[in-house]
Amino acid sequence: MAPALRRVLVDAVAVRVSIVGIGIDLVDIDRVRRLFARHGLRAQRRFLTAAEAAYVNDCADPARHSAARIAAKEAVYKAMQPLPGARAIGWTDIEVIRGPEGAPAVGLHGRAAEIARSVPGLVVHLSLTHAELTAGAMAIAELPPSNS
């Protein structure tokens, strides 16, 4: 598999970017609220890492922030699908963390980390959003830019 190369201009310098995959997902917040009300900690442990659970449980509306994380995990999963073995990635193999500036970022564990290590330089970008009824995420998996 050879990812398509696209040329973009960054600060007036041509840079090649190799997009591996793109993923997007929307999650109904009330559906997550019902899921967690019905299955409690069992459901939370299935979808969230311990650090994510601690974060969302400190929020005023844990279901809203949980839904955003579930959407993020699905978006990252979809973005990584072109890579060999990606179908084996589990929910807690993908973690939403805070980047240096506080923006959401991706932490990869288990099978997802193994796959990422097999593709030197792989970077996964993440954007989250939530409104009253839904939470959404978009992920882009790419190889680092090169000037060649």
Helices and strands as residue ranges (DSSP letters): E 5-10, E 13-28, H 29-47, H 50-57, H 62-80, G 86-88, G 91-93, E 94-98, E 104-108, H 110-117, E 123-130, E 134-146
